[in-house]
């Protein structure tokens, strides 16, 4: 297995009934090859087809910033933030 993804309820509160949280795992040997982007795209498709309106992700310590392709799937404020973080990590100047 090179990677997998899952969706789970985000919060128990009624206000979040149309929100899910995604989990994406990519085997270390396949990171950076586009597997995570494919898994996340499918999770977003499944969430939308299932009637969910928002997909949340929590990024925890020990992970690298999302790739630009992952950030491009996110809302504009996150895409901008992710590019800034990635730029500060890899020294690039694109925004």
C-alpha positions, 0 to 999 in steps of 0.5 A: 500500500502506498497511501490511504485516506479517510473521512470522519465527523469533525465535531459532534455539535449540530453546527458541524453536521456538514463538516468532516475531517480528512486523514491522509497517509502516504508511505514515506517512500512515495511522499512527493510523488502525487499520491497524497494529492490523488487521495485528497482529491478523492476524499473531497469528491466523496465528501461532496457527493455525500452532502458534506460542505467542508473538509477540515485537516489538522496538520500535526508536528513532524509533518512537512508543509503541504505541497503547492498542489495540495494547497491549490485544492484548499480555500484561497486563504489557506493556499496563500498561507501554505505557499508562504510556509513552503517558501520559508521552508525551502527558500523559494520566493514564489507566492 
